[in-house]
Amino acid sequence: MWIGLALALNDSAVMGVGGTVSALDTTTPVRMVRERIDIHMGQRKVNAEFLFQNTANTPTRVLMGFPEEGGGDIEVPGPNRSTWFKSFRSWVDGEPVAVQRRPSEGDDMFYKQWWTKEVTFAARQERTVRNEYVTTLGGVPPASAG
């Protein structure tokens, strides 16, 4: 099962992608209970912490993803750069977990890649998932001649 988290942050005019975060697979018994986002502007570091709960009486395993890149006036990495993140780390219940950067599938015009991990839940279990990333400074693409 797949759960995607969407977060769009930018310090300039930008077409945002977001709204209510919801499961991409609506059959999953895992739901988000709460989230907390801390932004450390001087360090260009973001901590995103989420509490998830397995609402089923059986164990389950889900693939969770955190998106990178947005739309509007955000300058996207070119062929010589695969990510804007200087670092991306993730923890489940305070323990570090491995993440994998995956390109978006299909025609996703806003999120070009996802930082993913598998998370296992016992029956009715709550788990805290924290993602921390440090990014480069944002940019604006050059104005088109016209």
Buried (B, 14 or more C-beta within 10 A) or exposed (E): BEBBBBBBBBEEEBEBBEEEEEBEEEEBBBEBEEBEEEEEEEEBBBBBBBBBBBEBEEEBEBBBBBBBBBBBBBEEBEEEEEBBBEEBBBBBEEEEBEBEEEEBEEEBEBBBBBBBBEBEBEEEBEBBBBBBBBBEEBEEEEEEEE
